[in-house]
Amino acid sequence: MQTEQTSKQVPPTGWKSAKVISIPKPGKPPSDPGSHKPISLLSNFSKLLERVEVHRLNSIIHQNHILLPEKCGFCKKTVNSLSNCPNH
């Protein structure tokens, strides 16, 4: 299923939907709509497939040296990441 969806470049239907719940903020009146925090709950299956895809893409990026070492904003941080930053 995952490979089929990846080849189509269309996310599965389950990835497009979330259950939104409202969490009341402490000390705020519950009747005021602005005193609630919306939280989106995704399915565990979609989160699992997303992690698989991220792992697969990161492997491709690192194996093929697609990004420069200085471009590590979204990659896993290492001690060396800080040493690569320019001094301003």
N, C-alpha and C positions, 0 to 999 in steps of 0.2 A: 504494500500500500504506500509506504513512504517513498520508494523509488518511483512508483507510478505518479504520485503527486509532484515529486521533484521534477520529473521530466516534463510535466505539463506546466510547470511554473505557476501553479495555482494552489493556494493553501487549502487544506481540507476544510470542509464546512464547519467542523467542530472548532477550528482555530479562530473562526470569525465571530464566535459568540461567547458571551460571558454572562454570568449572573451578577447583577449589581445589587449590592445591599447597602443600607445606610447605617452608619454608626454615629450615635449622638455624641457631640462634643461635651466633655464634662463642664458643668457649671453654666451651660447655656440652656435656654428654654426649648424643650423638645418640640413645641408647636412651630417654632421658627425654622423654615426650610434651610436657612443659612447656617444653622447650628448642627448640621450633620455632615459627616465625611462619607463620600461615596467610595465604596471598595468594590473592585471588579474581581470576581472569582472565576478563574479559568479551570478547565477540566485537567485532571492529572495527566491524562493521555496526551493532551496538546502540549503541556509543559515538558513532558518526557521527550516527545518528538522534536520540540524546539531545541532542547539540550543536545540531542543527537545531531541535528542539523548544524548547530553552532560548533560542535566538536569536529564535525566533518569539514566545515568551511575553514576553521582554524588550522586543521591539518594541511589542507590544500594551500592555504596562504603561507604557512611556514615551510612546507616542503618545496614550494616553487619560488620562495623568496620574493613574494609579490609586494610586501611592504618593506620599507626601509626600517632599520633598527630604531631610528628616531621617532617613527610613527607607531607609538605603542599605547595610544590613549585608551583603546578598548581591549587591549591584550592583557593577559595575566601579568601582574606587576612582579618585578624581581628587584633585587638590590641594585643591579646594574642599570635599571631603567632610570633611576635618579642620577647616576653618574653620567648618563648620556645627555642630560638636560644642559642647555647652554647657560652660562652664568651671565646675568644681566645686572 
